Amino acid sequence: MSELALTDLADTAARIQSAIGSVVEGKPEVIKLALTVLLAEGHILIEDVPGVGKTMLAKSVARAIDCTVRRIQFTPDLMPSDVTGVSVFNQETREFEFKPGGVFANVVVGDEINRASPKTQSALLECMEERQVTVDGTTYQLEAPFMVVATQNPIEMEGTYPLPEAQRDRFMMRLSMGYPSTRDEIEMIDTHGATSALDPLEPVTDAAHVHKLVRLVRGVYVADPIKEYAVALTSATRTSPDLRLGASPRATLHLIRAAKAWAGLDGREYVLPDDLQALAVPVLSHRLLPTAEAQIGRRDAAGIVADLVQRVPQPEPRR
């Protein structure tokens, strides 16, 4: 990876972050994590209470890139064919024609994904993992880059269907917006109180350039001790007495890919242990299931992962 390429990556990333930051006030860390997922070829699950900007972040990521964008509003009556597409019989040609569904775009915004039935949620499984859709025995490839940015309300709210473990495992990260600070909320009122926040947001790059940056991120170097450290972190979740379901091998792969993108955003062509530590909670916690005892003790998956990060030994520096 050349120095020029790293400079280009950092410059484009800064412009995208600035564009999203003009809409999503006071959340630079969340924006950087979202951009990390984009460059790591992953998908984002944004979970929080209503009204804190989940959908606005998803739309801002899509708007900042000049690419194809589709929004799917997940509701209890949404059908799998609405997501993937359907074959329709053409009376004139006497043949079936494929009508693409909502996933045929570079960025797919899945709003309130856990309000749809599990059957409809599962329509995303193939496209998220394999970047393709199979309908009536025919496979259709999705264009690169491809990213699903899904939002969901907490599962204890009315009208929600918990995402199954297989679905959650396909999301590279789960992010939480949180409430803004008083200053940021006042600034949001001043800036966006009279007009739509997305109106002034113009694309700062296009899909072709993002695809080039993705290929650059793939070339970020990961030393063997770093790979072993990533495996040690995920393995620790599988043996933790506080968890009844640990992280999968896919989680290890997602952790490494995210660390490559995180390093690239910082202008480095190699991954450090600090990168894995910074990303462990957003990458791993949503895939884990705490035991009943841990839940009674009010220990959630994020806290358990944070404790494991402190306990798992780091790789020894080379002399």
C-alpha positions in Angstrom: 0.0 0.0 0.0 1.5 3.3 -1.0 1.6 6.5 1.0 -0.5 8.2 -1.6 -3.2 5.6 -1.2 -3.2 6.0 2.5 -3.5 9.8 2.1 -6.4 9.3 -0.3 -8.1 7.0 2.1 -7.8 9.3 5.0 -8.9 12.4 3.0 -12.0 10.7 1.6 -12.9 9.3 5.0 -12.5 12.7 6.6 -14.9 14.2 4.0 -17.5 11.5 4.5 -17.3 11.9 8.3 -17.6 15.6 8.0 -20.7 15.3 5.8 -22.4 12.8 8.1 -21.4 14.9 11.1 -23.3 17.9 9.7 -26.5 15.9 10.1 -25.7 13.7 13.1 -24.7 16.0 15.8 -22.1 15.1 18.5 -21.5 11.5 17.5 -18.0 11.4 15.9 -17.1 7.9 17.4 -20.4 6.3 16.0 -19.8 7.9 12.6 -16.2 6.6 12.5 -17.4 3.1 13.4 -20.0 3.3 10.6 -17.4 4.3 8.1 -15.2 1.4 9.4 -17.9 -1.1 8.6 -18.4 0.4 5.1 -14.7 0.0 4.2 -14.5 -3.4 5.8 -17.4 -4.7 3.6 -19.7 -5.3 6.6 -23.2 -4.4 7.7 -24.4 -2.3 10.6 -27.1 -2.9 13.1 -28.1 0.4 14.9 -30.1 -0.3 18.1 -31.5 2.3 20.4 -34.7 3.9 21.6 -36.9 5.8 19.1 -36.0 9.3 18.2 -32.3 9.4 18.8 -31.2 9.5 15.1 -30.9 5.8 14.1 -32.5 6.3 10.7 -30.9 9.6 10.2 -27.5 8.1 10.6 -28.4 5.3 8.2 -29.7 7.8 5.6 -26.7 10.1 6.1 -24.2 7.3 5.3 -26.2 6.5 2.2 -26.5 10.1 1.1 -22.8 10.9 1.6 -21.9 8.4 -1.2 -23.2 9.0 -4.7 -24.5 5.4 -5.2 -27.8 3.5 -5.5 -29.8 3.6 -2.2 -33.0 1.8 -1.3 -34.9 2.1 1.9 -37.1 -0.8 3.2 -39.6 -0.1 5.9 -39.9 -3.3 7.8 -43.5 -3.9 9.0 -45.3 -7.0 10.2 -47.0 -7.4 6.8 -43.8 -7.1 4.7 -43.2 -10.2 2.6 -39.8 -11.8 1.8 -40.4 -11.2 -1.9 -40.6 -7.4 -1.1 -37.0 -7.7 0.0 -35.5 -10.0 -2.5 -37.7 -9.6 -5.6 -40.2 -11.8 -7.4 -40.7 -13.4 -10.7 -43.8 -12.0 -12.6 -45.5 -13.6 -15.6 -45.4 -11.3 -18.6 -48.6 -11.8 -20.7 -47.0 -10.3 -23.8 -43.8 -12.4 -23.9 -45.4 -15.4 -22.2 -42.3 -15.6 -19.9 -41.5 -14.9 -16.3 -39.6 -11.6 -15.6 -37.7 -10.9 -12.5 -38.7 -7.7 -10.6 -35.8 -6.8 -8.2 -36.6 -6.2 -4.6 -35.4 -3.6 -2.1 -31.9 -5.2 -1.6 -30.8 -4.4 -5.1 -28.7 -1.2 -4.2 -25.3 -0.3 -3.0 -26.6 0.8 0.4 -29.8 -0.7 1.8 -31.4 1.1 4.7 -33.5 -1.4 6.6 -35.7 0.6 9.0 -37.0 -1.0 12.2 -35.9 -4.5 11.0 -37.2 -6.2 14.1 -40.8 -5.1 13.3 -41.0 -7.7 10.5 -41.7 -11.4 11.0 -38.7 -13.8 11.3 -39.6 -15.2 7.9 -39.1 -11.8 6.3 -36.0 -11.0 8.3 -34.4 -14.2 7.0 -34.8 -12.9 3.4 -31.6 -10.8 4.1 -29.4 -13.8 5.1 -28.2 -14.8 1.7 -27.6 -11.2 0.4 -25.7 -10.1 3.5 -23.3 -13.1 3.5 -22.9 -14.0 -0.2 -23.8 -10.7 -1.9 -26.4 -12.5 -4.0 -30.1 -13.3 -4.2 -31.7 -16.5 -5.3 -35.3 -16.4 -6.5 -37.0 -19.4 -8.2 -33.7 -21.2 -8.6 -31.9 -18.3 -10.4 -29.1 -16.4 -8.6 -28.6 -12.7 -9.1 -25.4 -10.9 -8.0 -25.5 -7.7 -6.1 -23.3 -4.7 -7.1 -20.3 -3.8 -5.0 -20.0 -2.1 -2.6 -23.0 -3.5 -0.8 -23.9 -2.6 2.7 -27.1 -3.1 4.8 -27.6 -0.4 7.5 -30.4 -1.7 9.7 -32.1 0.0 12.6 -34.0 -1.7 15.4 -35.8 -0.7 18.6 -34.9 -2.5 21.8 -36.6 -5.9 21.9 -38.7 -5.1 25.0 -40.7 -2.5 23.1 -44.1 -3.5 21.7 -44.4 -5.0 18.2 -40.9 -6.3 17.9 -39.5 -9.7 16.9 -36.1 -10.5 18.2 -33.5 -11.1 15.5 -32.3 -14.7 15.5 -28.7 -15.4 16.3 -27.9 -16.3 12.7 -29.1 -12.9 11.6 -27.3 -10.9 14.2 -24.1 -12.8 13.4 -24.1 -11.4 9.9 -23.9 -7.8 11.1 -20.3 -6.7 11.6 -21.2 -4.2 14.3 -24.0 -3.2 16.5 -24.0 0.5 17.3 -25.9 2.6 19.8 -26.6 6.3 19.3 -27.4 7.3 22.9 -28.9 10.6 23.8 -27.1 13.8 22.7 -25.6 16.2 25.2 -27.5 19.3 26.1 -25.2 21.5 23.9 -25.5 19.1 20.9 -29.3 19.0 21.3 -29.6 22.7 21.4 -27.4 23.0 18.3 -29.5 20.4 16.6 -32.6 22.6 17.2 -30.8 25.7 15.8 -29.5 23.9 12.8 -32.3 21.5 11.8 -35.3 23.0 13.6 -36.8 24.6 10.5 -35.7 22.3 7.6 -34.9 18.7 7.0 -31.4 17.8 8.2 -30.7 15.8 5.0 -31.5 18.5 2.5 -28.1 20.2 2.4 -26.1 17.0 2.5 -24.4 16.4 -0.8 -22.4 13.3 -1.8 -18.7 13.6 -1.3 -17.6 10.5 -3.2 -19.1 7.8 -5.4 -19.5 4.0 -5.3 -16.6 3.4 -7.6 -14.2 5.3 -5.4 -15.4 3.6 -2.3 -14.9 0.2 -4.0 -11.2 1.3 -4.6 -10.8 2.2 -0.9 -12.3 -1.1 0.1 -9.6 -2.9 -2.0 -6.9 -0.7 -0.2 -8.2 -1.8 3.2 -7.9 -5.4 2.2 -4.2 -4.9 1.8 -3.6 -3.6 5.4 -1.1 -5.9 7.0 -2.0 -8.2 9.9 0.9 -9.9 11.7 0.6 -13.4 13.0 0.6 -12.4 16.7 -2.3 -10.0 15.9 -4.3 -12.8 14.3 -3.6 -15.0 17.3 -4.7 -12.2 19.6 -8.0 -11.9 17.7 -8.6 -15.6 18.0 -7.8 -15.5 21.7 -10.4 -12.7 22.2 -13.2 -14.7 20.5 -12.1 -17.9 22.1 -12.4 -16.3 25.5 -16.1 -15.6 24.9 -16.7 -19.3 24.2 -15.2 -20.4 27.5 -16.6 -17.6 29.7 -18.8 -18.8 32.5 -21.0 -15.7 32.0 -21.9 -16.6 28.4 -24.0 -19.4 27.1 -23.2 -18.6 23.5 -19.8 -17.3 22.4 -18.5 -15.6 19.3 -18.4 -17.5 16.0 -15.4 -17.9 13.6 -17.3 -15.3 11.5 -16.9 -12.9 14.4 -13.1 -13.4 14.4 -13.1 -12.7 10.6 -15.2 -9.6 11.1 -13.0 -8.4 13.9 -9.9 -8.6 11.7 -11.6 -6.9 8.7 -12.8 -4.1 10.9 -9.4 -3.7 12.5 -7.9 -3.3 9.0 -10.3 -0.5 8.1 -9.8 1.1 11.5 -6.0 1.1 11.0 -6.5 2.5 7.5 -8.6 5.4 8.8 -5.8 6.2 11.2 -3.3 6.3 8.3 -1.5 3.0 9.2 -0.9 0.1 6.8 -0.7 -2.4 9.7 -3.0 -3.5 12.6 -2.2 -2.9 16.2 -3.6 -4.7 19.3 -5.2 -1.4 20.2 -7.4 -1.6 17.1 -8.8 -5.0 18.2 -9.4 -3.7 21.7 -11.2 -0.6 20.4 -13.5 -2.7 18.2 -14.1 -5.8 20.4 -17.3 -4.5 22.0 -19.2 -3.2 18.9 -18.1 -6.3 16.9 -18.6 -9.1 19.4 -21.2 -8.1 22.0 -24.4 -8.5 19.8 -23.5 -12.1 18.9 -23.3 -13.3 22.5 -25.9 -14.6 24.9 -25.3 -14.0 28.6 -26.3 -16.7 31.1 -29.3 -16.3 33.4 -26.9 -15.7 36.3 -25.2 -12.9 34.5 -28.5 -11.3 33.5 -29.7 -11.5 37.1 -26.4 -9.8 38.1 -27.1 -7.1 35.5 -24.1 -8.0 33.5 -24.7 -7.4 29.8 -22.7 -8.8 26.8 -20.9 -5.5 26.3 -19.6 -5.4 29.8 -18.5 -9.0 29.7 -16.6 -8.4 26.5 -14.9 -5.3 28.0 -13.8 -7.4 31.0 -12.4 -10.1 28.7 -10.4 -7.5 26.7 -8.8 -6.5 30.0 -7.9 -10.2 30.9 -6.7 -11.7 27.6 -3.0 -11.2 27.3 -1.8 -8.9 24.6 0.9 -10.0 22.0 4.4 -9.4 23.2 6.1 -6.5 21.2 8.9 -7.7 18.9 12.4 -6.9 20.1 
